[in-house]
Amino acid sequence: MAGDMSLDREALTCPTDPDQQLVILTAEPGTPCHEGLRFLRSGTAALSPVGSGPTGEQPQRVVVG
């Protein structure tokens, strides 16, 4: 849908629970990758509902924009 993207990734680990992380993906403004992220954020892309993982687990969430 949005094509291949090269993104910057930052992972913040919870100090009291190292198994939990907040992963942030960003792209340089004005680049095709940035436009791809904006497209995905718009809700136009198909999203899986919470709890729809293969074992009923919640999927990982990514904060964009």
N, C-alpha and C positions, 0 to 999 in steps of 0.2 A: 504494500500500500504506500508506504513512505519511501521505499527503496533502501539501499544500503546507506548507513550513516556512520561517520566517524565522530564520536562523542567524547567529551572529557567526563571522567567518572571520579566521584569522590564518595568514599564510604565513611560514615561516622558511626563508631561503635559505642553502644551504651556502656558506661563505666560500671554499672551495677549488674548488667546482664550481657556479657560479651557475645552471646549467641544472637543478639538482636543488633541489626544495623539499619541505618537510614542511608540509602544509596541515592545519590543525586547525579543525574546526567545532564550535561549542558553542551551547547554548541555556540560557536562564535556568531553573534548577531549578523544578519544579512547574508549568511551562507545558505546553500541548499540544505545542509543538515539542520540549520535553525528552522527553516521553513518546514522541513519534515517533522520536527518536534512540534511546531505550531499546529500542523495538520493532525497529529496524533492527539494533542491536547484538546482540539476542537470537539472531540467526541464523534467525529465522522468515522474514525476507525472502529472496528468491532472490538468490544471489550468483553472479557469473561466476567461473569458475576462472581462475587465473593463466595468462597467455598466450592468453587468448581474445579479445583485441582484434581489430579488423578486419584487421590485418596481422600478427597473431601476437605483437604487442608486449604487454608486461605492462601491465595497466590501471593508472591512477593509484590510489593507495591513500589512504584517509582514515582518520585515527585518531579514534575517537569514544569518549568516556567515559573 
